[in-house]
Each structure stands twice: as structure tokens, then as C-alpha cells.
Amino acid sequence: MSKFDEKLEKYVASYKEHVGGNLDEELLKKVTKGLGPSIYNRDAETVSAEKSEMERVVTNYLQKKLGLSGDNLMASVEAVIEKYGKSNRSKYRAVVYYMLCVHHGKQSVYN
């Protein structure tokens, strides 16, 4: 099994444990691939619930990658972080980005 597959397996398990519900594993795989080598860096692989980190997610992912705009973007990040588990210290970036992509209905960005 490749390192990428090991990471993907870890993200799938984390989603199922902390969020539950339907999971589009193909979309999660595409989101994870889009993150590139950052998934192998322990700090870059996770998202904290700090305001500055959430602002980076809004700017770099929601606005630049997904092409979204508006005032509700920070609220959507906060909602996803809350759903994933605010006290969960290992909020994987790939899972958070996947959840945001689904939340905003932007799956077509990865097709």
C-alpha cells in the first residue's frame, strides 16, 4: 500500500468516526490529491479551530479553489469544524475540505 493510500484510509476512518453519514470516497480521494505533498507534513495536514487558520481556509480554499464569495463563508467553515468535532485535535485538512466542498455543492471542481 502506498503512503497516499495509507493517508486516504486514515481520512476515511476519521470521517466515519467523527462525522458519520454518507462519504463519497472518490471525491475525498480527489480532494486529498489536490492537497499535494502537504498531507505528508504533520502540521499542514491538520486544521485548527483558530480564527486565523479558518480565515486561511476561507481565502485559500473557498475563494481561490472553489471560487466562492460572500459573507457566509466563515460561518460554513465554523459549521464544518463544529460538525467534525471542535475538541477533536486531529481535524484533517482533506476531510475538512471535502466537507466544505460537499456543503457548498462544488463537487464539479474536482471532475
C-alpha positions as CSV (number, residue, x, y, z in Angstrom):
1,M,0.0,0.0,0.0
2,S,1.4,3.4,-0.9
3,K,1.8,6.3,1.6
4,F,-1.0,8.1,-0.2
5,D,-3.4,5.2,0.2
6,E,-2.5,5.0,3.9
7,K,-3.3,8.6,4.4
8,L,-6.6,8.2,2.5
9,E,-7.5,5.3,4.6
10,K,-6.8,7.4,7.8
11,Y,-9.0,10.2,6.5
12,V,-11.9,7.8,5.6
13,A,-11.7,6.3,9.1
14,S,-11.6,9.8,10.7
15,Y,-14.6,10.9,8.7
16,K,-16.6,7.8,9.7
17,E,-15.6,8.0,13.3
18,H,-16.2,11.8,13.9
19,V,-18.8,12.7,11.3
20,G,-20.6,9.6,10.0
21,G,-23.1,9.6,7.2
22,N,-22.5,9.2,3.5
23,L,-19.0,9.5,2.2
24,D,-18.0,9.9,-1.4
25,E,-14.6,8.2,-1.2
26,E,-13.8,9.1,-4.8
27,L,-14.3,12.8,-4.1
28,L,-12.3,12.6,-0.9
29,K,-9.5,11.0,-2.9
30,K,-9.6,13.8,-5.4
31,V,-9.6,16.5,-2.6
32,T,-6.7,14.7,-1.0
33,K,-4.7,14.6,-4.2
34,G,-5.4,18.3,-4.7
35,L,-3.6,19.0,-1.4
36,G,-0.4,17.6,-2.8
37,P,2.6,16.9,-0.6
38,S,1.1,18.9,2.3
39,I,-0.7,15.7,3.5
40,Y,2.7,14.3,4.5
41,N,3.6,17.3,6.7
42,R,2.1,16.8,10.2
43,D,1.3,20.5,10.7
44,A,-0.1,21.1,7.3
45,E,-2.2,18.0,7.3
46,T,-4.5,19.3,10.0
47,V,-6.7,22.3,10.5
48,S,-7.0,24.1,13.9
49,A,-10.1,25.9,15.1
50,E,-8.1,29.1,15.5
51,K,-9.6,32.1,13.8
52,S,-6.5,32.8,11.7
53,E,-6.4,29.3,10.4
54,M,-10.1,29.4,9.5
55,E,-9.6,32.6,7.6
56,R,-6.8,30.9,5.6
57,V,-9.2,28.1,4.7
58,V,-11.8,30.7,3.5
59,T,-9.2,32.6,1.4
60,N,-7.1,29.8,0.0
61,Y,-9.7,27.1,-0.4
62,L,-13.2,28.5,-0.6
63,Q,-12.4,31.7,-2.5
64,K,-9.4,30.7,-4.6
65,K,-10.0,26.9,-5.2
66,L,-13.8,26.7,-5.2
67,G,-14.4,30.3,-6.5
68,L,-16.9,31.2,-3.8
69,S,-17.6,34.7,-2.4
70,G,-20.0,36.1,0.1
71,D,-20.3,36.8,3.8
72,N,-21.4,33.3,4.9
73,L,-18.1,31.6,4.1
74,M,-16.6,31.9,7.6
75,A,-19.9,30.6,9.0
76,S,-19.7,27.5,6.8
77,V,-16.1,26.8,8.0
78,E,-17.2,27.1,11.6
79,A,-20.2,24.8,11.0
80,V,-18.0,22.2,9.4
81,I,-15.4,22.4,12.2
82,E,-18.2,22.1,14.7
83,K,-19.6,19.0,12.9
84,Y,-16.2,17.4,12.7
85,G,-15.7,18.0,16.4
86,K,-14.3,21.2,17.8
87,S,-12.4,19.3,20.6
88,N,-11.0,16.8,18.1
89,R,-7.4,17.9,17.7
90,S,-6.8,15.9,14.5
91,K,-9.1,17.6,12.1
92,Y,-7.6,16.5,8.8
93,R,-7.4,19.2,6.2
94,A,-8.5,16.7,3.5
95,V,-11.7,15.9,5.4
96,V,-12.5,19.5,6.3
97,Y,-12.0,20.5,2.6
98,Y,-14.1,17.5,1.5
99,M,-16.9,18.6,3.9
100,L,-16.8,22.2,2.7
101,C,-16.9,21.1,-0.9
102,V,-20.0,19.0,-0.3
103,H,-21.5,21.7,1.9
104,H,-21.3,24.3,-0.9
105,G,-22.2,21.8,-3.7
106,K,-18.9,22.3,-5.5
107,Q,-18.1,18.7,-6.3
108,S,-17.8,19.7,-10.0
109,V,-14.5,21.5,-9.3
110,Y,-12.9,18.0,-8.9
111,N,-14.3,16.5,-12.1
